[in-house]
Amino acid sequence: MHDDMIEPSGEVRRAPGETPLSATAQTGEREVETALRPRRLAEFVGQPRVREQLELVLESARKRGVAPDHVLLSGPPGLGKTSLAMIIASELNAAIRITSGPALEKAGDLAAILSNLAEGDVLFIDEIHRIARPAEEMLYLAMEDFRVDVVVGKGPGATSIPLEIPPFTLVGATTRSGALTGPLRDRFGFTGQMEFYSPAELEQVLRRSASILGIDIDAEGRAEIARRSRGTPRIANRLLRRVRDYAEVRADGVATLPVVRAALEVYDVDELGLDRLDREVLEALVRSFNGGPVGVSTLAVAVGEEPSTVEEVCEPYLVRAGMLARTPRGRVATGLAWEHLGLRPPDDAGGLDSTSSSLFD
């Protein structure tokens, strides 16, 4: 299933905020992602530190015959937090219940889920930082004492009924650990900080994915995709599928290095892993605003996108790549941004010079 909608004119139409290099899951990707997810910790590629720590937590719990401590997985989207949650359940031979923070608007929503858990089950809450306050306060008691107080009725006649729940393991995932409240964060026994992948690790991910999907791609082709995938497995797998499409239609079905390069050019992914929207943001910043500083809302209007898309999809990688800096006065282009666009900053440019860009490498 393709990720994008194609208009009769042939133009690719994406949902708001969706780009080829967006790390968030896009329309129609869930089934493919499920097929590619590793089932065991030994199959999981990358995150060696988190893997080792998690293995110790799970093995210790198995030997003691108890449910492991609650686990918080923190890091940018697309790095494997959901996969690790499913692996935890698989390693424990336990069932897993999956929900998300935005879905838990009321305490009753959470109580319904908790009351249906069996002993040893894993409850996975994605985007846990977005859980509503009433549900979060109920979660405190459930995590510590394995019980919840259900309030029946309203007003003076309301009564609180304690409900015992069996020991379970909560796995929370968040892309914004700083948005978690202190009381909730402190109740997790283990916190794993997910890091971006190296190109070598992404090549391992691509080798495994190509084998599962039956894609014929050589080592040089995998290395090229890995180099342009922003250190994110979800993006690497998405680009792999787009390269497969190109190879099947315009080549002989084999994704060699020239085929990969041609495919990524069609999908507007350049040598540094920037896509069309990234370059539009940089061009607007240097051409329209002389390198900045400029506010994100103004920059978003200039490229015809929502401010949240620019801030959450484009900016993180541009900052990591050393092409954009966030300052108290607004966004500023670095010397690397001008260089990448083939431009020379004028003497009166507001952007940072090339030496300043080294601060963001």
C-alpha positions in Angstrom: 0.0 0.0 0.0 1.4 3.4 -0.9 1.7 6.1 1.6 0.4 9.0 -0.6 -2.7 9.8 -2.5 -2.2 10.4 -6.3 -4.5 13.0 -8.0 -5.8 12.3 -11.6 -3.3 14.9 -12.7 -0.5 12.7 -11.4 0.4 15.1 -8.6 1.2 13.4 -5.2 -1.1 14.6 -2.5 -0.1 14.1 1.1 -1.9 14.6 4.4 -1.0 17.8 6.3 2.4 17.4 7.9 3.3 14.3 5.9 6.6 14.4 4.0 8.8 11.6 2.7 11.2 12.2 5.5 8.7 12.8 8.3 9.5 10.5 11.2 5.8 10.2 12.2 3.8 7.2 10.9 2.0 8.2 7.8 -1.3 7.0 6.2 -1.3 3.4 5.4 2.0 2.5 7.0 0.7 0.6 10.1 0.4 -2.8 8.4 3.8 -2.6 6.8 5.4 -1.4 10.0 3.8 -4.4 11.9 5.3 -6.8 9.4 8.8 -5.3 9.8 8.8 -5.2 13.6 11.3 -7.5 15.4 9.7 -10.0 17.7 12.5 -10.5 20.2 15.2 -8.3 21.8 17.9 -10.3 20.0 16.4 -9.2 16.6 16.2 -5.6 17.5 18.8 -3.5 15.7 20.5 -0.5 17.3 20.0 1.1 20.7 22.7 -1.1 22.3 22.7 0.6 25.6 18.9 0.5 26.0 18.8 -3.1 24.8 21.4 -4.2 27.4 19.6 -2.3 30.2 16.2 -3.7 29.2 17.5 -7.2 29.0 18.7 -7.0 32.6 15.4 -5.6 33.8 13.4 -8.4 32.0 15.7 -11.3 32.9 15.8 -10.2 36.6 12.0 -10.1 36.7 11.7 -13.5 35.1 14.0 -15.1 37.6 12.1 -13.6 40.5 8.7 -14.5 38.9 7.3 -10.9 39.2 6.2 -8.3 36.8 9.1 -6.0 35.7 9.2 -2.4 36.8 7.3 0.1 34.7 9.2 1.2 31.6 9.4 4.7 30.1 10.8 4.9 26.5 11.8 8.4 25.4 13.0 9.8 22.1 12.1 11.2 18.7 9.5 9.4 16.6 10.4 6.5 14.4 13.2 5.0 16.5 11.4 1.9 17.7 9.6 2.7 21.0 6.4 0.8 19.9 8.5 -2.1 18.7 10.3 -2.3 22.1 7.0 -2.3 23.9 5.8 -5.3 21.9 9.1 -7.0 22.4 8.8 -6.6 26.2 5.4 -8.4 26.1 6.8 -11.1 23.8 9.9 -11.7 26.1 7.5 -12.0 29.1 5.1 -14.2 27.2 2.4 -11.7 28.2 -0.5 -10.1 26.4 -0.2 -6.4 25.5 -2.9 -3.8 25.5 -2.2 -0.7 23.4 -3.7 2.7 23.8 -2.5 6.3 23.6 -2.4 9.4 25.8 -4.9 11.5 23.8 -7.4 8.6 23.9 -7.5 8.7 27.8 -9.5 11.8 28.3 -11.4 10.7 31.4 -10.5 8.6 34.4 -13.2 6.1 33.4 -11.4 5.5 30.1 -8.3 4.3 31.9 -10.3 2.4 34.6 -12.0 0.3 31.9 -8.6 -0.7 30.4 -7.0 -1.4 33.8 -10.0 -3.5 35.0 -9.6 -5.9 32.0 -5.9 -6.6 32.6 -4.7 -10.0 33.6 -1.7 -10.7 35.9 1.6 -10.0 34.1 0.0 -8.1 31.2 1.8 -5.2 29.5 -0.1 -1.9 29.1 1.4 0.3 26.4 0.5 4.0 26.4 1.9 5.9 23.4 2.3 9.6 23.7 1.9 9.3 27.4 2.7 12.9 27.9 -0.7 13.8 26.4 -2.7 11.9 28.9 -5.5 13.9 30.6 -4.9 15.0 34.2 -7.9 12.9 35.7 -6.6 9.7 34.0 -3.0 10.5 35.0 -4.0 10.9 38.7 -5.7 7.5 38.6 -2.6 6.0 36.9 -0.4 7.0 39.9 -2.3 4.7 42.3 -2.5 1.9 39.7 1.3 2.0 39.1 2.2 2.0 42.8 -0.5 0.0 44.6 -2.1 -1.9 41.7 -5.6 -0.5 42.6 -7.8 2.3 41.4 -10.6 4.1 43.2 -13.7 4.3 41.0 -16.1 7.1 41.9 -19.8 6.2 41.6 -22.4 8.9 41.5 -22.1 12.7 41.8 -22.3 15.3 44.4 -22.8 14.5 48.1 -24.0 11.0 47.3 -20.9 10.0 45.4 -19.0 7.0 46.8 -15.5 5.7 46.0 -15.1 2.0 45.4 -11.6 0.6 45.5 -10.9 -1.8 42.7 -7.9 -4.2 43.0 -6.1 -4.8 39.7 -3.5 -7.6 39.1 0.2 -6.7 38.9 1.0 -5.4 35.4 3.8 -3.6 33.6 3.2 -0.2 32.1 5.3 0.8 29.1 5.0 4.5 28.3 6.4 6.1 25.2 7.0 9.8 24.8 8.7 12.1 22.2 8.7 14.9 24.8 10.0 13.6 28.2 10.1 17.2 29.5 6.3 17.4 29.1 5.8 14.6 31.6 4.8 15.7 35.1 7.3 14.9 37.9 5.0 12.5 39.8 4.3 10.4 36.7 8.0 10.3 35.6 9.1 9.3 39.1 6.9 6.2 39.1 8.8 4.5 36.2 11.4 2.1 37.4 13.4 2.2 34.2 13.8 5.0 31.6 15.3 4.2 28.2 16.5 7.2 26.1 16.4 6.3 22.4 19.1 7.7 20.2 19.3 8.3 16.5 20.8 5.4 14.5 24.2 5.4 12.8 24.3 4.7 9.0 25.8 1.2 9.8 22.9 0.4 12.1 20.4 1.6 9.5 22.1 -0.7 6.9 21.3 -3.6 9.2 17.7 -2.5 9.5 17.5 -2.2 5.7 19.0 -5.6 5.1 16.4 -7.2 7.3 13.5 -5.2 5.9 14.6 -6.0 2.3 14.7 -9.7 3.1 11.2 -9.6 4.6 9.7 -7.6 1.8 11.5 -9.5 -1.0 13.3 -6.4 -2.3 16.5 -7.0 -4.3 18.9 -4.2 -3.3 22.7 -4.3 -3.2 25.0 -3.2 -0.4 25.8 0.1 -2.0 22.1 0.9 -2.5 21.4 0.1 1.2 24.3 2.4 2.3 22.9 5.2 0.2 19.5 5.0 1.7 20.9 4.7 5.2 23.0 7.8 4.6 19.9 9.9 3.7 17.5 8.5 6.3 18.1 11.1 9.1 19.2 8.3 11.6 15.6 7.0 11.7 14.6 3.4 10.9 11.0 4.4 10.0 12.3 6.8 7.3 14.8 4.2 6.1 12.1 1.6 5.6 9.8 4.2 3.9 12.5 5.2 1.4 13.3 1.5 0.8 9.7 0.9 -0.3 9.8 4.0 -2.6 13.1 2.7 -4.1 11.4 -0.6 -4.7 8.6 1.1 -6.6 11.0 2.9 -8.8 13.1 -0.2 -9.4 10.1 -2.2 -10.4 8.7 0.4 -12.8 11.7 2.1 -14.3 14.6 -0.4 -13.8 14.9 -4.2 -13.9 13.7 -4.6 -10.3 17.2 -4.5 -8.8 18.0 -1.5 -6.6 21.6 -0.8 -7.5 23.3 2.4 -6.4 22.4 4.4 -9.6 18.8 3.2 -9.3 18.7 4.3 -5.6 20.1 7.7 -6.4 17.6 8.2 -9.3 14.7 7.1 -7.2 15.6 9.4 -4.3 16.0 12.3 -6.8 12.4 11.6 -8.0 11.2 11.7 -4.4 13.1 15.0 -3.7 15.5 13.5 -1.1 18.9 15.1 -1.5 22.4 14.0 -0.6 22.1 15.3 3.0 18.7 13.8 3.6 16.7 17.0 3.1 13.4 16.9 1.2 11.4 19.5 -0.7 9.9 21.1 2.4 13.3 21.3 4.2 14.8 23.1 1.3 11.8 25.4 1.0 12.2 26.4 4.6 15.9 27.1 4.1 15.3 29.0 0.9 12.6 31.1 2.5 14.9 31.8 5.4 17.9 32.9 3.3 16.2 34.5 0.3 13.2 36.1 1.8 14.5 37.0 5.2 18.3 37.4 4.6 19.1 34.5 6.8 16.9 35.6 9.8 16.2 35.9 12.5 12.5 35.2 11.8 9.7 33.7 13.8 8.4 30.2 13.0 4.9 31.4 12.2 6.2 33.8 9.6 8.5 31.2 8.2 5.5 28.7 8.0 3.4 31.2 6.1 6.3 31.8 3.6 6.3 28.0 2.7 2.6 27.5 3.0 2.7 25.0 5.9 1.4 24.9 9.4 3.8 26.2 12.1 3.6 22.9 13.9 4.8 21.1 10.7 7.8 23.4 10.3 8.6 23.1 14.0 8.1 19.4 14.5 9.0 17.9 11.1 11.7 20.2 9.5 13.4 22.0 12.3 14.8 19.1 14.4 16.8 17.7 11.5 17.9 21.1 10.2 19.2 22.0 13.7 21.0 18.6 14.0 22.5 19.1 10.5 23.9 22.5 11.6 21.9 24.5 9.0 19.4 26.2 11.3 19.6 27.7 14.8 16.9 28.6 17.2 17.7 31.9 18.9 15.6 34.1 21.3 14.9 36.4 18.4 13.8 33.7 15.9 15.2 31.1 13.5 18.6 31.8 11.9 20.3 30.2 8.9 23.9 29.1 9.5 26.7 29.3 6.9 26.1 25.6 6.1 22.6 26.4 5.0 23.8 29.1 2.5 26.5 26.7 1.3 24.1 23.8 0.8 21.8 26.0 -1.4 24.8 27.1 -3.4 24.6 30.7 -2.2 27.0 33.1 -0.5 25.8 35.0 2.5 25.9 38.8 1.9 27.9 40.9 4.4 24.7 42.1 6.0 23.1 38.7 6.3 21.4 38.0 9.6 22.4 34.3 9.6 25.2 32.8 11.6 28.5 32.5 9.8 30.2 29.2 8.9 32.3 29.1 12.1 29.1 29.4 14.2 27.6 26.3 12.5 30.2 24.1 14.2 28.2 24.6 17.4 25.4 22.5 16.0 27.4 19.7 14.5 
